[in-house]
Amino acid sequence: MPVLEDPVRLFLMKNNMHCGLAHRLLDVSSELGEVSKEVLKASVYGQTEARLTAELREELGDLLFAVHALASEVDLDPNHLLQEALAKYIARLSVKGHIGSTP
């Protein structure tokens, strides 16, 4: 996707937020931890089924932004990567009956 069509990449460029692959990966990990925390809170620490809360929704958005920024950091189109992954899972499901990488 061209830079001008990618709002995340454009945002990062406009705000001089280039930070390298390692730091982007740390950000993804951090945001995943925030999602995990909100799932724990939403399930009353496993006592009930987790429910969608405003906080969980916000953290999921932050995680998606961080993953998109990670792909952009190495000049990959996150939408193209998603399409490739989906095609891989469709093929696995068709051949193996599940999407896992193991036989």
Short mmCIF file of the C-alpha atoms (twelve columns), coordinates in Angstrom:
data_MODEL
# 
_entry.id   MODEL 
# 
loop_
_atom_site.group_PDB 
_atom_site.id 
_atom_site.type_symbol 
_atom_site.label_atom_id 
_atom_site.label_alt_id 
_atom_site.label_comp_id 
_atom_site.label_asym_id 
_atom_site.label_seq_id 
_atom_site.Cartn_x 
_atom_site.Cartn_y 
_atom_site.Cartn_z 
_atom_site.pdbx_PDB_model_num 
ATOM 1   C CA . MET A 1   0.000   0.000   0.000  1 
ATOM 2   C CA . PRO A 2   1.462   3.396   -0.910 1 
ATOM 3   C CA . VAL A 3   2.438   5.582   2.048  1 
ATOM 4   C CA . LEU A 4   -0.242  8.165   1.304  1 
ATOM 5   C CA . GLU A 5   -2.922  5.450   1.460  1 
ATOM 6   C CA . ASP A 6   -1.655  3.961   4.733  1 
ATOM 7   C CA . PRO A 7   -2.883  6.132   7.612  1 
ATOM 8   C CA . VAL A 8   -0.694  4.431   10.224 1 
ATOM 9   C CA . ARG A 9   2.488   4.763   8.182  1 
ATOM 10  C CA . LEU A 10  1.619   8.372   7.336  1 
ATOM 11  C CA . PHE A 11  0.962   9.129   11.029 1 
ATOM 12  C CA . LEU A 12  4.305   7.609   12.021 1 
ATOM 13  C CA . MET A 13  6.155   9.567   9.334  1 
ATOM 14  C CA . LYS A 14  4.435   12.892  10.084 1 
ATOM 15  C CA . ASN A 15  5.211   12.549  13.772 1 
ATOM 16  C CA . ASN A 16  8.779   11.299  13.338 1 
ATOM 17  C CA . MET A 17  7.974   8.076   15.199 1 
ATOM 18  C CA . HIS A 18  10.385  5.703   13.429 1 
ATOM 19  C CA . CYS A 19  11.937  3.538   16.127 1 
ATOM 20  C CA . GLY A 20  13.191  0.330   14.546 1 
ATOM 21  C CA . LEU A 21  11.983  -3.237  14.484 1 
ATOM 22  C CA . ALA A 22  13.028  -4.242  18.011 1 
ATOM 23  C CA . HIS A 23  11.197  -1.360  19.665 1 
ATOM 24  C CA . ARG A 24  8.099   -1.912  17.541 1 
ATOM 25  C CA . LEU A 25  8.088   -5.555  18.614 1 
ATOM 26  C CA . LEU A 26  8.383   -4.520  22.266 1 
ATOM 27  C CA . ASP A 27  5.412   -2.202  21.743 1 
ATOM 28  C CA . VAL A 28  3.362   -5.076  20.296 1 
ATOM 29  C CA . SER A 29  4.266   -7.224  23.288 1 
ATOM 30  C CA . SER A 30  3.345   -4.439  25.677 1 
ATOM 31  C CA . GLU A 31  -0.014  -3.848  24.009 1 
ATOM 32  C CA . LEU A 32  -0.770  -7.590  24.025 1 
ATOM 33  C CA . GLY A 33  -0.122  -7.511  27.773 1 
ATOM 34  C CA . GLU A 34  -2.639  -4.677  28.105 1 
ATOM 35  C CA . VAL A 35  -5.235  -6.714  26.182 1 
ATOM 36  C CA . SER A 36  -4.537  -9.684  28.458 1 
ATOM 37  C CA . LYS A 37  -4.974  -7.527  31.533 1 
ATOM 38  C CA . GLU A 38  -8.341  -6.252  30.291 1 
ATOM 39  C CA . VAL A 39  -9.524  -9.809  29.536 1 
ATOM 40  C CA . LEU A 40  -8.587  -10.792 33.078 1 
ATOM 41  C CA . LYS A 41  -10.482 -7.837  34.494 1 
ATOM 42  C CA . ALA A 42  -13.460 -8.460  32.189 1 
ATOM 43  C CA . SER A 43  -13.665 -12.059 33.419 1 
ATOM 44  C CA . VAL A 44  -13.250 -11.078 37.071 1 
ATOM 45  C CA . TYR A 45  -9.933  -12.922 36.965 1 
ATOM 46  C CA . GLY A 46  -11.404 -16.079 35.494 1 
ATOM 47  C CA . GLN A 47  -14.527 -16.259 37.645 1 
ATOM 48  C CA . THR A 48  -16.880 -15.441 34.756 1 
ATOM 49  C CA . GLU A 49  -16.833 -15.457 30.980 1 
ATOM 50  C CA . ALA A 50  -15.002 -12.358 29.717 1 
ATOM 51  C CA . ARG A 51  -17.226 -9.662  28.285 1 
ATOM 52  C CA . LEU A 52  -16.338 -6.892  25.904 1 
ATOM 53  C CA . THR A 53  -15.665 -3.679  27.789 1 
ATOM 54  C CA . ALA A 54  -14.763 -0.222  26.532 1 
ATOM 55  C CA . GLU A 55  -11.267 -0.704  27.946 1 
ATOM 56  C CA . LEU A 56  -10.785 -4.042  26.173 1 
ATOM 57  C CA . ARG A 57  -12.015 -2.536  22.914 1 
ATOM 58  C CA . GLU A 58  -9.551  0.345   23.286 1 
ATOM 59  C CA . GLU A 59  -6.633  -1.977  24.031 1 
ATOM 60  C CA . LEU A 60  -7.489  -4.156  21.021 1 
ATOM 61  C CA . GLY A 61  -7.304  -1.027  18.880 1 
ATOM 62  C CA . ASP A 62  -3.922  -0.160  20.392 1 
ATOM 63  C CA . LEU A 63  -2.680  -3.689  19.662 1 
ATOM 64  C CA . LEU A 64  -3.827  -3.486  16.050 1 
ATOM 65  C CA . PHE A 65  -2.082  -0.129  15.682 1 
ATOM 66  C CA . ALA A 66  1.133   -1.572  17.141 1 
ATOM 67  C CA . VAL A 67  1.077   -4.597  14.799 1 
ATOM 68  C CA . HIS A 68  0.366   -2.346  11.813 1 
ATOM 69  C CA . ALA A 69  3.244   -0.075  12.833 1 
ATOM 70  C CA . LEU A 70  5.527   -3.111  13.164 1 
ATOM 71  C CA . ALA A 71  4.786   -4.152  9.585  1 
ATOM 72  C CA . SER A 72  5.190   -0.583  8.365  1 
ATOM 73  C CA . GLU A 73  8.544   -0.292  10.137 1 
ATOM 74  C CA . VAL A 74  9.979   -2.903  7.758  1 
ATOM 75  C CA . ASP A 75  8.126   -1.569  4.693  1 
ATOM 76  C CA . LEU A 76  5.541   -4.332  4.569  1 
ATOM 77  C CA . ASP A 77  1.878   -3.781  3.745  1 
ATOM 78  C CA . PRO A 78  -0.109  -5.094  6.736  1 
ATOM 79  C CA . ASN A 79  -3.220  -5.593  4.608  1 
ATOM 80  C CA . HIS A 80  -1.275  -7.696  2.121  1 
ATOM 81  C CA . LEU A 81  0.231   -9.729  4.980  1 
ATOM 82  C CA . LEU A 82  -3.258  -10.351 6.348  1 
ATOM 83  C CA . GLN A 83  -4.500  -11.523 2.947  1 
ATOM 84  C CA . GLU A 84  -1.519  -13.898 2.644  1 
ATOM 85  C CA . ALA A 85  -2.169  -15.310 6.118  1 
ATOM 86  C CA . LEU A 86  -5.866  -15.768 5.384  1 
ATOM 87  C CA . ALA A 87  -5.066  -17.601 2.129  1 
ATOM 88  C CA . LYS A 88  -2.650  -19.853 4.041  1 
ATOM 89  C CA . TYR A 89  -5.294  -20.686 6.657  1 
ATOM 90  C CA . ILE A 90  -7.924  -21.380 4.000  1 
ATOM 91  C CA . ALA A 91  -5.529  -23.771 2.273  1 
ATOM 92  C CA . ARG A 92  -4.645  -25.528 5.533  1 
ATOM 93  C CA . LEU A 93  -8.311  -25.911 6.451  1 
ATOM 94  C CA . SER A 94  -9.034  -27.385 3.043  1 
ATOM 95  C CA . VAL A 95  -6.122  -29.850 3.180  1 
ATOM 96  C CA . LYS A 96  -5.858  -30.718 6.890  1 
ATOM 97  C CA . GLY A 97  -9.271  -29.844 8.289  1 
ATOM 98  C CA . HIS A 98  -7.747  -27.286 10.694 1 
ATOM 99  C CA . ILE A 99  -5.619  -24.154 10.453 1 
ATOM 100 C CA . GLY A 100 -2.768  -25.251 12.729 1 
ATOM 101 C CA . SER A 101 0.767   -25.589 11.387 1 
ATOM 102 C CA . THR A 102 1.146   -29.127 12.739 1 
ATOM 103 C CA . PRO A 103 -0.108  -32.167 10.772 1 
# 
